[in-house]
Amino acid sequence: MNVIDDLFEDRVSGLGMSDPVIVAPGDTIAAVIALMQRERVGYVVVMEGDVLRGVFTERDVLKHLLATGVPNTARIDSVMTHKPQTLSLAETVSDVIRKMHEGGFRHLPVLDEHGKVAGIVSVKRVVQYLVEHFPEAVYNLPPEPASVLTSREGG
């Protein structure tokens, strides 16, 4: 099997998922940001029981708090992304890359066959996967993809 086949055969679960950091819809923005700092994450899922209600990211901090002046005492569900894009365990690595690229996402929640959050896939995990499958190509890239070295590097 070659690398291209792997992209269309390997499933989301093979990327390795991180456990979701979970908050409730009624939590304040300040409490959620404090949790994100404590857990050292840039992404949380907003859950009501076992149901995914939304996501909140560090980008949302900039977009909602700093840009519009929403007070940090507001509820997280007032600024979260409602009905976020998700992945299923049956989707392939190719599907993950496509969804992340098209939506500009760095994280996506993965739902199990019952619609419950099974984990979070990050762009970091996708890059690790690609490095494992394309080590020569990734490790030999010039710093700027469009640049071409005209002379030998080093002494």
C-alpha positions as CSV (number, residue, x, y, z in Angstrom):
1,M,0.0,0.0,0.0
2,N,1.3,3.5,-0.8
3,V,0.9,6.8,1.0
4,I,-1.9,8.0,-1.1
5,D,-3.9,4.9,-0.4
6,D,-3.2,5.3,3.3
7,L,-4.8,8.8,3.3
8,F,-8.0,7.3,1.9
9,E,-7.9,4.1,4.1
10,D,-6.6,5.2,7.5
11,R,-9.3,6.3,9.8
12,V,-9.6,9.2,12.2
13,S,-8.9,7.0,15.2
14,G,-5.4,6.2,13.7
15,L,-4.4,9.9,14.1
16,G,-4.7,9.8,17.8
17,M,-7.2,12.0,19.6
18,S,-6.8,14.1,22.7
19,D,-9.4,14.0,25.4
20,P,-11.8,16.9,25.1
21,V,-11.7,19.7,27.7
22,I,-15.4,20.2,28.5
23,V,-17.3,23.2,29.7
24,A,-21.0,23.8,30.3
25,P,-23.1,26.4,28.3
26,G,-23.7,28.5,31.4
27,D,-20.0,28.8,32.3
28,T,-18.6,32.3,32.1
29,I,-16.1,33.3,29.5
30,A,-13.6,34.2,32.2
31,A,-14.0,30.7,33.8
32,V,-13.5,29.0,30.4
33,I,-10.4,31.1,29.6
34,A,-8.9,30.3,33.0
35,L,-9.6,26.6,32.4
36,M,-8.0,26.8,28.9
37,Q,-4.9,28.4,30.4
38,R,-4.7,25.9,33.2
39,E,-5.1,22.9,30.8
40,R,-2.9,24.6,28.2
41,V,-5.4,24.1,25.4
42,G,-6.7,26.4,22.7
43,Y,-10.0,24.6,22.2
44,V,-12.9,23.5,24.5
45,V,-16.1,21.7,23.7
46,V,-19.3,23.0,25.2
47,M,-21.5,20.1,26.3
48,E,-24.9,19.8,27.9
49,G,-24.9,16.4,29.3
50,D,-23.6,14.1,26.5
51,V,-24.7,16.5,23.8
52,L,-22.2,18.7,21.9
53,R,-23.6,22.2,21.9
54,G,-20.6,24.1,20.5
55,V,-16.9,24.9,20.7
56,F,-14.9,27.8,21.9
57,T,-11.3,28.5,20.7
58,E,-8.6,31.0,21.4
59,R,-9.5,32.6,18.1
60,D,-13.0,33.3,19.6
61,V,-11.3,35.2,22.5
62,L,-9.9,37.6,19.9
63,K,-13.0,37.7,17.8
64,H,-15.6,38.2,20.5
65,L,-13.9,39.7,23.5
66,L,-11.2,41.9,22.1
67,A,-12.9,42.9,18.9
68,T,-16.4,43.5,20.1
69,G,-16.0,44.1,23.8
70,V,-18.2,41.3,25.1
71,P,-17.7,41.2,28.9
72,N,-15.8,38.2,30.2
73,T,-18.7,37.7,32.6
74,A,-21.0,36.7,29.7
75,R,-22.0,33.0,29.3
76,I,-19.8,31.0,27.0
77,D,-22.9,29.9,24.9
78,S,-23.3,33.6,23.9
79,V,-19.9,33.5,22.0
80,M,-19.2,29.9,21.2
81,T,-19.5,28.4,17.7
82,H,-22.9,26.7,17.6
83,K,-23.3,23.5,15.5
84,P,-19.6,23.0,14.9
85,Q,-18.2,20.9,12.2
86,T,-17.4,17.4,13.4
87,L,-15.8,14.2,12.3
88,S,-17.0,10.6,12.7
89,L,-14.7,7.7,13.6
90,A,-15.4,6.3,10.2
91,E,-13.9,9.2,8.3
92,T,-10.5,9.0,6.7
93,V,-7.4,11.1,7.2
94,S,-8.2,12.5,3.8
95,D,-11.6,13.7,5.1
96,V,-9.9,15.3,8.1
97,I,-7.4,17.2,6.0
98,R,-10.2,18.4,3.6
99,K,-12.5,19.6,6.4
100,M,-9.7,21.3,8.2
101,H,-8.5,23.0,5.0
102,E,-11.9,24.1,3.8
103,G,-13.0,25.4,7.1
104,G,-9.7,26.8,8.4
105,F,-10.0,24.6,11.5
106,R,-7.1,23.6,13.8
107,H,-9.2,21.3,15.9
108,L,-12.3,19.2,15.2
109,P,-14.4,17.1,17.6
110,V,-14.8,13.4,16.7
111,L,-18.2,11.8,17.4
112,D,-18.6,8.1,18.0
113,E,-21.4,6.0,16.5
114,H,-23.8,7.3,19.2
115,G,-23.1,10.9,18.5
116,K,-21.0,11.4,21.7
117,V,-17.7,13.2,21.6
118,A,-14.9,10.6,21.4
119,G,-12.0,13.0,21.3
120,I,-10.5,15.9,19.5
121,V,-8.3,15.8,16.4
122,S,-5.8,18.6,16.0
123,V,-3.9,19.8,13.0
124,K,-0.8,18.9,15.0
125,R,-1.8,15.3,14.9
126,V,-2.4,15.5,11.2
127,V,1.1,17.0,10.7
128,Q,2.6,14.2,12.8
129,Y,0.8,11.7,10.6
130,L,2.1,13.3,7.4
131,V,5.7,13.5,8.8
132,E,5.5,9.7,9.6
133,H,4.3,9.0,6.1
134,F,6.4,11.5,4.1
135,P,9.5,12.0,6.3
136,E,11.9,12.6,3.4
137,A,9.6,15.2,1.8
138,V,8.8,17.0,5.0
139,Y,12.3,17.1,6.5
140,N,13.8,18.3,3.2
141,L,11.5,21.2,2.5
142,P,13.1,24.6,2.2
143,P,11.9,27.2,4.8
144,E,9.8,28.9,2.2
145,P,8.0,26.5,-0.1
146,A,8.4,28.7,-3.2
147,S,12.1,29.2,-2.6
148,V,14.8,27.2,-4.3
149,L,18.3,27.1,-3.0
150,T,20.8,28.3,-5.6
151,S,23.9,27.3,-3.7
152,R,24.8,24.7,-1.2
153,E,23.8,25.4,2.4
154,G,26.4,25.3,5.2
155,G,30.1,25.6,5.1
